[in-house]
Amino acid sequence: MNIQYVNRPNGDFESLCILLDISLKEAVAGEFDQTPYRQFNTLEKIRDVFIAYDGGIPVGCASFREYEPGTAEVKQDLK
């Protein structure tokens, strides 16, 4: 297992986020409209990203989204 830090989103991070979105949609089996939540799931304010690789394959990530100076949300995804 190798963990890499990047200071902005990259392709592996974006791919993991897409897989998370698909997984969450499957988990609720389309029971409710997720459109109102999309505004909270953008990647534009995310700068600090840690990506876990297993044999060169991205298998998980964690990132920080700053809301205001000194306040951030930790986001995570595991494949």
C-alpha positions as CSV (number, residue, x, y, z in Angstrom):
1,M,0.0,0.0,0.0
2,N,1.3,3.4,-1.0
3,I,-0.3,6.8,-0.1
4,Q,0.4,9.8,-2.4
5,Y,-0.4,13.4,-1.5
6,V,-1.5,15.8,-4.2
7,N,-2.5,19.4,-3.7
8,R,-5.3,19.4,-6.2
9,P,-7.7,16.8,-7.6
10,N,-6.3,14.5,-10.2
11,G,-7.6,11.8,-12.5
12,D,-7.4,9.0,-9.9
13,F,-9.2,11.1,-7.3
14,E,-11.9,12.1,-9.8
15,S,-12.4,8.4,-10.8
16,L,-12.8,7.4,-7.2
17,C,-15.3,10.1,-6.7
18,I,-17.4,8.9,-9.6
19,L,-17.3,5.4,-8.2
20,L,-18.5,6.7,-4.9
21,D,-21.4,8.6,-6.6
22,I,-22.4,5.4,-8.4
23,S,-22.2,3.3,-5.2
24,L,-24.3,5.8,-3.2
25,K,-26.9,5.9,-5.9
26,E,-27.1,2.1,-5.9
27,A,-27.3,2.0,-2.1
28,V,-30.5,4.1,-2.0
29,A,-31.8,2.3,-5.1
30,G,-33.0,5.5,-6.6
31,E,-35.4,6.1,-3.7
32,F,-34.9,9.8,-3.8
33,D,-33.7,12.6,-6.0
34,Q,-30.0,13.4,-5.3
35,T,-30.0,16.6,-7.3
36,P,-30.1,18.9,-4.2
37,Y,-27.0,17.3,-2.8
38,R,-24.8,17.8,-6.0
39,Q,-23.9,21.4,-4.8
40,F,-22.1,19.8,-1.8
41,N,-20.2,17.3,-3.9
42,T,-18.2,19.5,-6.2
43,L,-14.4,19.1,-6.4
44,E,-13.6,22.8,-7.0
45,K,-12.7,23.7,-3.4
46,I,-10.7,20.6,-2.7
47,R,-7.0,21.1,-2.7
48,D,-5.4,18.5,-0.3
49,V,-5.9,15.0,-1.4
50,F,-4.4,11.7,-0.2
51,I,-4.8,8.7,-2.5
52,A,-4.1,5.1,-1.4
53,Y,-2.7,2.8,-4.1
54,D,-2.5,-1.0,-3.9
55,G,-0.2,-2.4,-6.6
56,G,-0.5,0.9,-8.5
57,I,-4.3,0.8,-8.5
58,P,-6.1,3.6,-6.7
59,V,-8.2,2.0,-3.9
60,G,-9.1,4.9,-1.6
61,C,-8.8,8.5,-0.9
62,A,-9.3,11.3,1.6
63,S,-9.4,15.0,1.1
64,F,-10.2,18.3,2.9
65,R,-12.7,20.8,1.7
66,E,-12.2,24.2,3.4
67,Y,-15.4,26.1,4.3
68,E,-13.7,29.0,6.0
69,P,-10.3,29.6,7.5
70,G,-9.7,27.0,10.2
71,T,-12.8,25.0,9.3
72,A,-12.8,22.0,6.9
73,E,-14.7,18.9,6.1
74,V,-12.8,15.6,5.7
75,K,-14.1,13.6,2.7
76,Q,-13.2,10.0,2.1
77,D,-13.9,7.1,-0.3
78,L,-12.8,3.5,-0.3
79,K,-13.1,1.3,-3.4
